[in-house]
């Protein structure tokens, strides 16, 4: 990201930037999730992606509703892990694209940590008001015995992703400059 950051890149470099920062962010959010799962004895993070994939497949087949209070009765489905992880990765890429769009196109700005954090805190609404109700946990995990932990984990993970958006963007720019020199 030269003098005007993202806007000075070629289209191929812009695509690589979104991919790099999206993967960087996915690693950060998953690392935070794994650490919190260990601290709070919440089981495997992978099971969350499997649940998401199961819900998406069942919903697409008309076997689940939104919100779904009977999610726990859905049987495991073939391909749920791939679908859940793919959805997670695509959301990370979309979040990264939105950050780049806001930062570089709309605000014509340099990367800003506060903007990345504010965006990710705003996007916490997705797991709280889409994913948790879909998976039978109620709005913002209200039907879960560990609601406070779910809310804390959501906040910490989205904060980690916000920091990764900012740091990954700076790192990518430094790598591009290093490659050019």
C-alpha positions in Angstrom: 0.0 0.0 0.0 2.0 2.8 -1.3 1.4 6.5 -0.7 -2.3 6.1 -0.9 -2.4 2.5 0.4 -5.0 0.2 -1.2 -5.9 2.5 -4.1 -2.3 2.4 -5.4 -2.3 -1.4 -5.8 -3.1 -3.3 -9.0 -6.3 -5.3 -9.0 -4.3 -8.6 -8.5 -2.5 -7.1 -5.5 -5.8 -5.9 -4.1 -7.2 -9.4 -4.3 -4.0 -10.8 -2.7 -4.4 -8.2 0.1 -8.0 -9.2 0.9 -6.9 -12.9 0.9 -3.8 -12.3 3.0 -5.6 -10.1 5.6 -8.7 -12.4 5.6 -6.6 -15.5 6.3 -4.5 -13.5 8.9 -7.7 -12.5 10.6 -9.2 -16.0 10.5 -6.0 -17.3 12.2 -6.3 -14.6 14.9 -10.0 -15.2 15.6 -9.6 -19.0 15.6 -6.6 -18.7 17.9 -8.6 -16.5 20.3 -11.5 -19.0 20.2 -9.2 -22.0 20.9 -7.6 -20.2 23.8 -10.9 -19.2 25.3 -12.3 -22.7 24.8 -9.4 -24.1 26.8 -9.7 -21.5 29.5 -13.5 -22.0 29.9 -13.5 -25.8 29.1 -15.9 -25.2 26.2 -14.8 -28.1 24.0 -13.5 -28.1 20.5 -13.9 -24.9 18.4 -14.3 -27.2 15.4 -17.6 -28.4 16.8 -18.9 -24.9 16.5 -18.1 -24.8 12.8 -19.7 -28.3 12.4 -22.9 -27.0 14.1 -22.9 -24.0 11.7 -22.5 -26.3 8.7 -25.2 -28.7 10.0 -27.6 -25.8 10.4 -26.8 -24.4 6.9 -27.3 -27.7 5.2 -30.5 -28.5 7.2 -31.9 -25.0 6.5 -31.2 -25.3 2.8 -33.0 -28.7 2.8 -36.0 -27.2 4.7 -35.2 -29.3 7.8 -34.4 -26.3 10.1 -36.1 -23.0 10.8 -34.9 -19.6 12.1 -34.6 -19.3 15.0 -34.4 -23.1 15.6 -35.3 -24.3 19.1 -34.9 -27.9 17.9 -31.3 -27.6 16.6 -29.9 -30.1 19.1 -32.2 -32.8 17.6 -30.7 -32.4 14.1 -28.5 -35.4 13.3 -24.9 -34.9 12.1 -24.7 -34.5 8.4 -22.1 -35.4 5.8 -20.1 -32.3 4.8 -21.1 -30.2 7.8 -17.5 -29.5 8.7 -16.5 -28.3 5.2 -19.7 -26.2 4.9 -19.1 -24.6 8.4 -15.4 -23.9 7.8 -16.1 -22.5 4.3 -18.8 -20.2 5.7 -16.4 -19.0 8.4 -13.6 -18.3 5.9 -16.0 -16.5 3.5 -17.3 -14.3 6.3 -13.6 -13.5 7.2 -13.0 -12.5 3.6 -16.2 -10.4 3.4 -15.4 -8.7 6.7 -11.9 -7.9 5.4 -13.4 -6.5 2.1 -15.8 -4.3 4.0 -12.9 -3.0 6.2 -10.9 -2.2 3.0 -13.9 -0.6 1.3 -14.6 1.6 4.4 -11.0 2.5 5.0 -9.6 3.0 1.5 -12.5 3.8 -0.7 -15.1 5.6 1.4 -12.8 7.3 3.9 -9.8 7.5 1.6 -7.7 6.9 4.8 -4.8 4.9 6.1 -5.4 1.8 8.1 -6.8 2.7 11.5 -7.1 0.3 14.5 -10.2 2.1 15.9 -12.1 1.6 12.6 -11.2 -2.1 12.5 -12.3 -2.5 16.1 -15.5 -0.6 15.7 -16.4 -2.5 12.5 -15.8 -5.9 14.2 -17.7 -4.8 17.3 -20.6 -3.9 15.1 -20.4 -7.2 13.3 -20.7 -9.0 16.6 -24.4 -8.8 15.9 -24.0 -11.6 13.4 -23.2 -14.4 15.8 -25.4 -12.9 18.6 -28.5 -12.4 16.5 -28.1 -14.8 13.6 -25.9 -17.7 14.6 -26.8 -18.2 18.2 -30.6 -18.2 17.6 -30.1 -20.5 14.6 -28.3 -23.0 16.7 -31.0 -23.0 19.4 -29.1 -20.8 21.9 -31.6 -17.9 21.7 -30.9 -14.3 21.0 -27.4 -13.4 22.2 -27.2 -16.9 23.8 -30.1 -16.2 26.2 -31.0 -19.9 26.3 -27.5 -21.1 27.0 -26.3 -22.0 30.5 -23.0 -20.2 29.7 -24.5 -17.0 28.2 -21.9 -14.7 29.8 -19.0 -16.8 28.6 -20.5 -16.8 25.0 -20.8 -13.0 25.1 -17.3 -12.6 26.5 -15.9 -15.0 23.9 -17.7 -13.2 21.1 -16.3 -9.9 22.2 -12.7 -11.2 22.6 -12.7 -13.0 19.3 -14.1 -10.0 17.4 -11.6 -7.8 19.1 -8.8 -10.2 18.0 -10.1 -10.1 14.5 -10.2 -6.3 14.5 -6.6 -6.1 15.7 -5.7 -8.6 13.0 -7.4 -6.6 10.3 -5.3 -3.6 11.2 -2.0 -5.5 11.8 -2.5 -7.7 8.7 -3.1 -4.7 6.5 0.1 -3.0 7.7 2.1 -6.3 7.4 0.8 -6.9 3.8 1.9 -3.4 2.9 5.4 -3.9 4.4 5.7 -7.2 2.5 4.7 -5.6 -0.8 7.3 -2.8 -0.2 9.9 -5.4 0.8 9.3 -7.4 -2.4 9.6 -4.2 -4.6 12.9 -3.2 -3.0 
